[in-house]
C-alpha cells in the first residue's frame, strides 16, 4: 500500500515537472517572438480625420470635424484647432521600437484593461489604439492597434493625451509689445502714456515713455514700464471660469465695470513684414464681493477678460497685483537725481549754512571734477547721490530744517539745472524736494552718507 502511494506521489511530481517544463518551453518560445523593429505601424493623415475621442482616467473627450473641430459635448466651446492637429500629428507616422507577435496574454502588458483608449475615424477607416503599461526597463509604452501584436513605442501617446478639456480651449492670446505707441488706463487709474524718443521733457536719453498728466508730459522709468508690459504679456490666462459669458453675467465677475482697463496701441508686423497698427485691450477686476466688503487678503480672487472675448479667466493674486499697479508712481523713476551723473558739469552745495561749488572739465570722454581748483575724487559723492532712492512718494511740504541743498548743472542743450533740497523729516527719513516740488521720502542714513561724502571733499 505504502509502495503504491509512493508511486502515485512520484507520478504526481513528474506530471507537475512536465507541466512546468512545458510552460517554460512555451515561455521561452514566446520570448523569442519579441523582436526589435523600426516599423511604421500607423500612417493617418490628419486632414483625413473626421472624429477623435479618447478615454483616460474615466474621462472621455470627443471631437468631430465640420469646417473646424467641434467639441461633441458643447458646440460653443472654442476648440484650439492647432491643439487637435498636434494630438493627431503623432499618428501621421507612428513608429515602434519592438514588436511582440502572436500575443496570448494581453494582461501582462496592461492591455486587457488599457489605461487609455484612443479612437480615430477617417473618411474610410476607424482605428482603436490602446495604451497599456509603461516598461520602466525600456522606458517605453506598450501599445495595441488591434492587429494581434503588441508594440513598444518611444513616443508615448500618453504624453499627448494626458490632458483635460481646459487644455484644448482656444485661449485668447496676448501679443509681444515690441513697438508700443500708446498705453491708456481707465478705471482705478485714468491717464495715458505715450512713446516718444529724444523728448525735451527728460534729462535722460533712454527715457521714451511719458505719462500725460495735468497737461504735463512726465518721464517714466523705461525699465519699469517694460516690466509692466511683460507682466501683461505673461499674465496666466489659462484658468477659464466660462467660455460663453453673456453681457448680463459680467457683473458676477466685476467686469461689467472693470476695476482697470488697459489699452495698448502698438505696431505689429504682418506676413509681408510690414508694420500694421494693432490694439490690445485687457479688463481686470477683483471679485465684486471681496471688493465691496473691503477684504484685504493675500489670496485675492480676480478675473480678466481680453477685449470682447466670451472667455473669462480667473487670474492669480500675483498677476492681479502686478496688473493693478499701473499708477504714475508705480512706473516713474525712483532716483532723486533725474539725470545721469555723467552729464553733470557743476554742483552748487549748501551745507550747514555754507556754500560750496564743484566744477569740472572734460578730457576726451572723461570728466574731471575740481574743488577750489584742485582735482578731487568724486567717486563717493557720485555713488551716494545716485543711490538716493524713494521710500515713498509725498505731497507734504517741509516742516524741519534743510539737511543739504544741491543745484546740479547739466552739460546739455540750454544748460538746464536741477535743484534738489533734502530736509529732515523724522529720525528715519528725509523729505526730498526737486525743483521746489515735494517728491520723495528717502532714508535718512543715505542722506547722511551723502553729507559725509561732501565733508570729505571740502574738508580734505
C-alpha positions in Angstrom: 0.0 0.0 0.0 2.8 2.3 1.0 4.7 1.4 -2.2 1.7 2.3 -4.4 1.3 5.6 -2.6 4.9 6.4 -3.2 4.5 5.6 -6.9 1.5 7.9 -7.2 3.4 10.7 -5.4 6.3 10.3 -7.8 4.0 10.2 -10.8 2.3 13.5 -9.5 5.7 15.2 -9.1 6.6 14.0 -12.6 3.4 15.5 -14.0 4.0 18.8 -12.3 7.6 18.9 -13.5 6.4 18.1 -17.1 3.8 20.9 -16.9 6.4 23.3 -15.6 8.9 22.3 -18.2 6.3 22.7 -21.0 5.3 26.1 -19.7 8.9 27.2 -19.5 9.4 25.9 -23.1 6.3 27.8 -24.2 7.5 30.9 -22.3 10.9 30.7 -24.0 9.2 30.2 -27.4 7.1 33.2 -26.6 10.1 35.4 -25.6 11.7 34.5 -28.9 8.8 36.3 -30.7 9.9 39.7 -29.4 11.9 41.5 -32.0 13.3 44.9 -32.5 11.9 47.0 -35.3 11.7 50.5 -36.7 8.5 49.8 -38.5 5.9 52.5 -39.0 2.6 50.9 -37.9 0.2 53.8 -38.4 0.1 56.5 -41.1 -3.0 58.5 -40.6 -3.0 61.9 -42.4 -4.5 64.5 -40.1 -6.6 66.1 -42.9 -8.5 62.8 -43.4 -9.6 62.5 -39.8 -13.3 63.3 -39.1 -13.6 62.3 -35.5 -11.3 61.9 -32.5 -12.0 60.7 -29.0 -10.0 59.3 -26.1 -10.8 57.9 -22.7 -8.4 58.3 -19.8 -8.9 58.0 -16.1 -12.7 57.6 -16.5 -12.9 60.8 -18.5 -13.8 60.9 -22.2 -13.2 63.8 -24.6 -14.6 63.6 -28.1 -14.5 65.9 -31.1 -15.7 65.9 -34.6 -14.8 67.9 -37.6 -17.1 70.0 -39.8 -15.4 73.1 -41.2 -13.5 73.3 -37.9 -13.1 70.9 -35.0 -16.1 70.9 -32.6 -16.4 69.6 -29.0 -19.1 67.0 -29.0 -20.4 68.0 -25.6 -20.8 71.7 -26.4 -20.6 73.2 -29.9 -20.0 76.7 -28.3 -16.7 75.5 -26.8 -13.8 77.3 -28.6 -11.6 74.4 -29.7 -7.9 75.1 -30.2 -7.6 73.8 -33.8 -3.9 73.6 -33.7 -4.1 71.5 -30.5 -6.2 68.9 -32.2 -3.8 68.8 -35.1 -1.0 68.3 -32.6 -2.8 65.4 -31.0 -3.3 63.8 -34.4 0.2 64.5 -35.5 1.8 61.7 -33.5 -0.2 59.1 -35.6 0.8 60.5 -39.0 3.9 58.4 -38.9 3.6 56.3 -35.7 6.8 54.2 -35.4 7.8 51.4 -32.9 11.0 50.0 -31.5 9.8 46.5 -30.6 7.2 44.1 -31.9 5.7 41.3 -29.8 3.9 38.9 -32.2 1.1 36.4 -31.6 0.3 37.7 -28.2 -1.7 35.3 -26.0 -1.8 37.2 -22.7 -2.6 40.9 -23.2 -2.9 41.3 -19.4 0.9 41.2 -18.8 1.2 44.3 -20.9 -1.8 46.1 -19.3 -3.8 45.9 -22.5 -6.7 43.8 -21.2 -7.7 46.9 -19.2 -5.9 49.7 -21.0 -5.2 52.9 -19.2 -6.1 55.0 -22.3 -8.2 54.2 -25.4 -7.9 56.5 -28.4 -10.4 56.3 -31.3 -9.8 57.9 -34.6 -12.2 57.9 -37.5 -11.1 58.9 -41.0 -13.1 59.2 -44.2 -12.7 55.5 -44.9 -11.5 53.7 -41.8 -11.6 53.6 -38.0 -8.7 53.0 -35.6 -8.7 51.9 -32.0 -5.4 52.5 -30.2 -4.9 51.0 -26.7 -2.2 52.2 -24.3 -1.0 49.7 -21.7 1.7 49.6 -19.1 4.9 51.6 -19.2 8.0 49.5 -19.3 10.4 51.0 -16.8 13.2 48.8 -18.1 12.8 50.0 -21.7 11.3 53.5 -20.8 8.6 52.8 -23.4 4.9 52.3 -23.6 3.1 49.1 -24.6 0.6 49.8 -27.4 -2.0 47.7 -29.3 -3.7 48.7 -32.6 -5.9 45.6 -32.8 -3.7 43.6 -35.3 -2.8 40.8 -32.8 0.6 42.4 -31.9 1.8 44.4 -29.0 4.3 47.2 -29.6 6.8 49.1 -27.6 6.9 52.8 -28.6 9.4 55.5 -27.7 7.0 58.4 -28.5 4.4 57.7 -25.7 0.9 58.9 -26.8 0.1 59.5 -23.2 2.4 62.4 -23.2 0.0 64.0 -25.6 -3.4 62.7 -24.4 -2.9 63.1 -20.7 -4.9 66.4 -20.8 -8.2 67.9 -19.8 -10.8 69.9 -21.7 -9.3 73.1 -20.4 -6.1 72.2 -22.3 -8.0 72.1 -25.6 -9.6 75.5 -25.3 -8.6 78.2 -27.8 -7.3 80.7 -25.2 -7.0 84.4 -26.0 -3.5 85.4 -26.9 -1.5 88.3 -25.5 0.9 89.8 -28.1 4.5 90.7 -27.6 4.6 94.5 -27.3 7.8 95.3 -29.3 6.6 98.7 -30.7 4.3 100.4 -28.3 2.8 103.8 -29.4 0.5 104.4 -26.5 -0.8 102.9 -23.3 -4.2 104.1 -22.0 -5.5 103.3 -18.5 -9.1 103.7 -17.3 -10.9 102.8 -14.1 -8.7 102.8 -11.0 -6.1 104.7 -13.0 -7.0 107.2 -15.6 -4.2 108.6 -17.8 -2.2 107.7 -20.8 1.4 107.0 -21.6 3.0 107.9 -25.0 6.1 106.7 -26.6 8.5 109.5 -27.6 12.2 109.4 -28.5 14.5 112.4 -28.0 11.9 114.2 -25.9 12.7 117.6 -24.4 10.7 116.5 -21.3 13.5 114.4 -19.8 17.2 114.8 -18.9 17.8 111.1 -19.8 18.3 109.9 -23.4 16.8 106.5 -22.5 13.5 107.9 -21.3 11.0 107.1 -24.0 7.7 106.7 -22.1 5.9 109.7 -20.8 2.8 110.0 -18.6 0.3 112.6 -19.8 -1.0 114.1 -16.5 -2.4 117.6 -15.8 -1.2 119.0 -19.1 2.4 117.8 -18.4 4.5 115.1 -20.1 6.3 113.4 -17.2 9.2 110.9 -17.8 8.7 107.3 -16.7 11.3 104.7 -15.9 11.7 102.7 -19.2 12.7 99.5 -17.4 9.6 99.8 -15.1 7.2 100.4 -18.0 8.7 97.5 -20.0 8.5 95.2 -16.9 4.8 96.2 -16.6 4.2 95.3 -20.2 6.0 91.9 -19.6 3.6 91.3 -16.7 0.7 91.9 -19.1 2.3 89.6 -21.7 2.9 86.8 -19.2 -0.3 87.0 -17.2 -1.5 83.4 -17.0 -4.8 83.4 -19.0 -5.5 79.6 -18.9 -7.8 79.1 -16.0 -11.2 79.9 -17.6 -14.3 80.1 -15.5 -16.6 80.4 -18.5 -16.1 80.4 -22.2 -19.5 81.8 -23.2 -20.2 84.8 -21.0 -23.2 86.9 -21.7 -23.4 90.6 -21.1 -25.7 90.2 -18.1 -23.2 87.8 -16.5 -20.3 90.2 -16.5 -21.4 91.7 -13.2 -20.7 88.4 -11.5 -17.0 88.9 -12.2 -16.9 92.6 -11.7 -16.2 93.0 -15.4 -19.4 95.0 -16.3 -17.5 98.0 -14.8 -13.8 96.8 -14.7 -11.6 97.9 -11.9 -8.9 98.6 -14.5 -8.9 98.6 -18.3 -5.6 98.7 -20.1 -5.4 99.5 -23.8 -2.1 99.2 -25.7 -1.8 100.6 -29.2 1.2 99.1 -30.8 2.7 98.3 -34.2 2.8 94.6 -35.3 4.4 93.0 -38.3 2.2 91.3 -40.8 3.1 88.3 -43.0 4.6 90.6 -45.6 6.9 92.1 -42.9 5.0 95.4 -43.0 4.1 97.3 -39.8 0.4 97.5 -39.0 -1.4 99.3 -36.2 -2.9 96.9 -33.6 -4.8 97.4 -30.4 -4.9 95.1 -27.3 -7.4 95.6 -24.5 -7.4 93.9 -21.2 -10.0 94.2 -18.4 -9.2 93.3 -14.8 -11.4 93.2 -11.7 -11.3 91.8 -8.3 -14.2 89.6 -7.2 -17.1 92.1 -6.5 -18.0 90.6 -3.1 -14.4 90.8 -1.9 -14.0 94.3 -3.2 -17.3 95.5 -1.7 -16.5 94.0 1.7 -13.0 95.5 1.6 -11.5 92.1 2.2 -7.7 92.6 2.3 -6.2 89.2 1.9 -3.1 87.8 0.4 -5.1 85.4 -1.7 -7.2 87.6 -4.0 -9.9 86.3 -6.3 -9.7 88.2 -9.5 -10.8 87.9 -13.1 -9.6 89.1 -16.5 -11.1 89.4 -20.0 -9.4 90.3 -23.3 -11.4 92.8 -25.3 -14.9 91.5 -26.0 -13.9 87.8 -25.7 -16.5 85.4 -24.3 -13.9 83.8 -22.2 -13.5 84.9 -18.5 -10.3 83.9 -16.8 -9.5 83.7 -13.1 -6.1 85.1 -12.5 -3.7 84.6 -9.6 -3.3 87.1 -6.8 0.2 88.0 -8.0 -0.9 88.6 -11.6 -3.8 90.8 -10.3 -1.4 92.8 -8.1 1.1 93.2 -11.0 -1.6 94.5 -13.4 -3.4 96.8 -10.9 0.0 98.5 -10.1 -0.4 100.9 -13.0 -0.2 104.3 -11.3 2.2 107.1 -12.3 4.1 106.5 -9.0 4.3 102.8 -9.9 6.1 103.5 -13.1 8.1 106.7 -12.5 11.8 106.9 -11.7 12.8 106.2 -8.1 16.1 108.1 -8.2 16.2 111.6 -6.6 18.6 112.8 -9.3 16.5 112.9 -12.5 19.6 112.8 -14.8 22.8 110.8 -15.5 25.7 111.9 -13.3 28.0 111.8 -16.4 26.1 114.9 -17.7 26.7 116.9 -14.5 29.4 119.6 -15.0 28.8 121.7 -11.9 27.3 121.2 -8.4 26.5 124.0 -6.0 26.1 122.7 -2.5 24.5 124.3 0.6 25.5 122.6 3.8 25.3 123.8 7.4 24.9 127.4 6.3 27.9 127.3 3.9 28.1 127.2 0.1 30.5 125.1 -2.0 31.0 124.6 -5.7 32.3 121.5 -7.5 33.3 122.2 -11.1 34.6 120.0 -13.9 36.1 119.9 -17.3 36.0 117.2 -20.0 39.2 115.5 -21.2 38.2 113.3 -24.0 35.4 111.0 -22.8 36.4 111.5 -19.2 35.1 114.3 -16.9 37.5 115.6 -14.2 36.0 117.2 -11.2 37.6 120.1 -9.1 37.0 121.8 -5.8 38.9 125.1 -5.2 40.7 124.4 -8.5 42.1 121.1 -7.1 41.3 117.8 -8.7 39.1 115.6 -6.5 37.9 112.0 -6.3 34.2 112.4 -6.9 33.5 108.6 -6.6 31.9 108.5 -3.2 29.8 111.6 -3.8 28.6 110.2 -7.1 27.8 106.8 -5.5 25.7 108.3 -2.7 23.9 110.8 -4.8 22.9 108.2 -7.4 21.9 105.9 -4.5 19.3 108.3 -3.2 16.0 106.5 -3.9 12.4 106.9 -3.0 11.0 105.1 0.0 7.6 106.6 -0.6 6.1 109.5 -2.6 4.6 112.5 -0.8 2.9 115.9 -1.3 4.0 117.1 2.1 5.8 120.4 2.5 9.0 120.5 4.6 8.5 121.4 8.3 12.0 120.9 9.6 15.5 122.2 8.7 17.4 121.8 5.5 20.0 119.0 5.7 21.7 119.6 2.4 20.8 121.5 -0.8 22.2 120.8 -4.3 21.9 122.7 -7.5 23.1 120.4 -10.4 24.0 121.9 -13.7 23.8 119.6 -16.8 26.0 119.7 -19.9 23.1 119.6 -22.3 21.4 122.0 -24.7 20.0 125.0 -22.9 22.3 124.0 -19.9 19.4 123.0 -17.6 19.9 123.0 -13.8 18.1 120.9 -11.2 17.6 122.0 -7.6 17.5 119.2 -5.0 16.8 120.0 -1.4 16.8 117.4 1.4 15.0 118.3 4.6 14.9 116.5 7.9 11.6 114.7 8.2 12.0 112.4 11.2 14.7 110.1 12.7 14.3 107.7 9.8 13.5 109.7 6.7 14.3 112.9 4.9 11.9 114.8 2.6 13.3 115.4 -0.9 12.2 118.4 -3.0 13.1 118.5 -6.7 12.8 121.9 -8.3 10.9 123.1 -5.2 8.3 120.3 -5.6 7.9 117.8 -2.8 8.5 114.4 -4.2 10.1 111.7 -2.1 10.7 110.4 1.4 14.2 108.9 1.4 16.2 107.1 4.0 18.0 109.5 6.3 21.1 107.3 6.6 21.5 107.7 2.8 21.4 111.5 3.2 23.9 111.3 6.0 26.3 109.3 3.7 25.9 112.0 1.0 26.7 114.7 3.6 29.8 112.8 4.8 31.0 112.5 1.1 30.7 116.3 0.8 32.7 116.8 4.1 35.4 114.5 2.8 35.8 116.8 -0.3 35.5 120.2 1.2 37.4 119.5 4.5 40.2 117.4 2.9 
